[in-house]
Amino acid sequence: MAQTIYNVSQVNAYIKNIFEHDYALRRIYVRGEVSNCKYSGPGHIYFSLKDETGLINCVMFAGKRASGLKFQL
């Protein structure tokens, strides 16, 4: 059986589509501890959200959200 191989852009588009069209995911809030926070030159913020048993790698892209923070992660 042939295996389909997707590129990164295709996977990102697929995941974005899921979040945009799933009612529950559009309204999700996540609570966790911020760790491994790194600010990039262009203004992106890379960090992890973690709790006792899980970890989510995150990025906040430069723009309104990242530049609009009233605190430093």
C-alpha positions as CSV (number, residue, x, y, z in Angstrom):
1,M,0.0,0.0,0.0
2,A,1.4,3.4,-1.0
3,Q,1.9,5.9,1.8
4,T,1.0,9.6,1.3
5,I,3.7,12.0,2.4
6,Y,2.6,15.6,3.2
7,N,4.7,18.7,3.4
8,V,4.7,21.0,6.4
9,S,2.5,23.6,4.7
10,Q,-0.1,21.0,4.0
11,V,-0.2,19.8,7.6
12,N,-0.4,23.3,8.9
13,A,-3.2,24.2,6.6
14,Y,-5.1,21.0,7.6
15,I,-4.7,21.7,11.3
16,K,-5.7,25.4,10.8
17,N,-8.8,24.3,9.0
18,I,-9.7,22.0,11.9
19,F,-9.4,24.8,14.4
20,E,-11.3,27.2,12.3
21,H,-14.3,24.9,11.5
22,D,-14.6,23.0,14.8
23,Y,-17.1,24.8,17.1
24,A,-15.4,23.5,20.3
25,L,-11.9,24.2,19.2
26,R,-12.7,27.8,18.1
27,R,-13.6,28.5,21.7
28,I,-10.9,26.7,23.5
29,Y,-8.9,28.2,26.4
30,V,-5.8,26.5,27.8
31,R,-4.3,27.0,31.2
32,G,-0.8,26.0,31.9
33,E,2.6,27.2,33.0
34,V,4.7,29.1,30.4
35,S,8.2,27.6,30.0
36,N,11.1,27.7,27.5
37,C,10.1,31.2,26.3
38,K,12.2,32.7,23.5
39,Y,11.7,36.0,21.6
40,S,12.9,36.0,18.0
41,G,14.3,38.9,16.1
42,P,11.2,39.4,13.9
43,G,9.0,39.5,17.1
44,H,7.6,36.0,17.2
45,I,7.4,34.4,20.7
46,Y,8.1,30.7,21.1
47,F,7.2,29.0,24.3
48,S,5.7,25.8,25.8
49,L,2.6,25.5,28.0
50,K,2.8,22.7,30.5
51,D,1.0,21.2,33.4
52,E,1.7,18.2,35.6
53,T,1.5,15.6,32.8
54,G,1.3,17.4,29.4
55,L,3.2,19.9,27.2
56,I,2.1,22.0,24.2
57,N,4.7,23.8,22.0
58,C,3.4,27.2,21.0
59,V,4.2,30.2,18.9
60,M,2.7,33.7,19.0
61,F,3.4,35.3,15.7
62,A,4.6,38.9,15.5
63,G,1.7,41.3,15.0
64,K,-1.2,42.6,17.0
65,R,-1.2,39.8,19.6
66,A,2.5,39.6,20.3
67,S,3.1,43.3,20.2
68,G,-0.1,44.0,22.1
69,L,1.0,42.1,25.2
70,K,1.1,44.3,28.3
71,F,3.6,41.9,30.0
72,Q,6.6,39.9,29.1
73,L,6.2,36.1,29.0
